[in-house]
């Protein structure tokens, strides 16, 4: 029974649009799928193509193909469980230079 949950991973390609902004106001990258795709915990998305570089002060939009690997039932449960612990890693940061005042 467990083997059924572990072997049922679905993999497919989907066209997507990548929007990148590299300005004073924002530094972000967004991927929008051209088809209806539901991404859930544990799923993986790999965007194919050469690396994208957007110079400072500019924005760019690019068309690519992405491979979506949907997690198995067990993989989704594991991602939800471990995600609660990994969230705390985001809190371990500092904006100080490390120099003593």
C-alpha angles and dihedrals in degrees: 000000000000090000089060091059094046098048100047098087113145119213125187142152124240132179115246144180121229119204116193128183123187106177140120089266099048145006109194146128124207127190117205120188119224090217131048106274124165112212114200136177112299095022119128128214121195118187113208129216139063120321114279120228121186115187119234113278095027141098128212141190121204135182116222144151119252129198114218119202109192115210122242121249090262092045091054092051091048092049091051092048097047094038090072090062096042091054089072090061088069089062094060101089139107136198095202122110093230092241119130115246 
